[in-house]
Amino acid sequence: MTTNSHHLIAKGAVKMSEEKKQDDMVEDLNATGKIDTTIEGVSKSDDQWVEKAAKKVNAVEGNTYVKLDRGLLTVDQLNYFLNSMPLELTYADSNNQFLYYNNMMPTEKMLASRTPEQVGEALVNCHPKRAQKHVAQAIHALRTGETDEIKMRVPTGPDKCIMHYYRAMHDKKGDYAGVNEYVLDLMPVIKWYLEKTGQKLVADPDAGSSASLQDQPDDTSSASVDDEKKENLVDDASSASVND
């Protein structure tokens, strides 16, 4: 057997091992499971999921107070607070169900478009099929503690620096509770800093086009979360994007 043959067999074995590793990393993006806070009796795909689920559990609203970890606010005050954030927030629980986003502006103006009708959906219905493998890999890495955060820059040209951050949430016991995604454009902050300090951005001639390639989803990436691979785990849209 030639050296090349041995090399091909070795490569094949590594590929099979990687595929087996990925197969073991199962995430139920269909949210078919059940956790303590799962609301039953309402279809996840119902456009009125929020209204129907709220009625099912007699959810409080308006001027009713909610005791928080370190504070006391009404539901209205919570909405005012979250909707005033200079970033887009998304909450998906540990059952991979999309439960919340801060409805701060019209869908068409959002950096990572979401619609009111999407809330309640399983994550599988919040992503194009081509992105689902990467979404599952990212969630698995967060769930298992392989990493606590995945960050990704979405290529949009020199006038914007749109960042997507995916952070693992944990309950009081330290158990995985879901994903907190937040999206923002860093460029206004960068421009403000440069203006105040009298500095300016200078292009790196060594970066070239290769730097932009790292921000593109990699269809062949594994579930590794090494720093150079973290950005390739997720689609270049949000966890509840409707751009695709």
ABEGO torsion letter per residue (X at the ends): XBAAAAAAAAAAAAAAAAAAAAAABBBBAAGABBBAABBBGBBAABAAAAAAAAAAAGBBBEABBBBBABEBBBAAAAAAAAAABABBBBBBBAAGBBABBBBABBAAABABBBBAAABGBBAAAABBAAAAAAAAAAAAAAAAGABABBBBBBBAEAABBBBBBBBBBBBAAGBBAEBBBBBBBAAAAAAAAAAAAGBBBBBBAAAEAAAAAAABBBAABBABABAAAAAAABBABBAABAAX
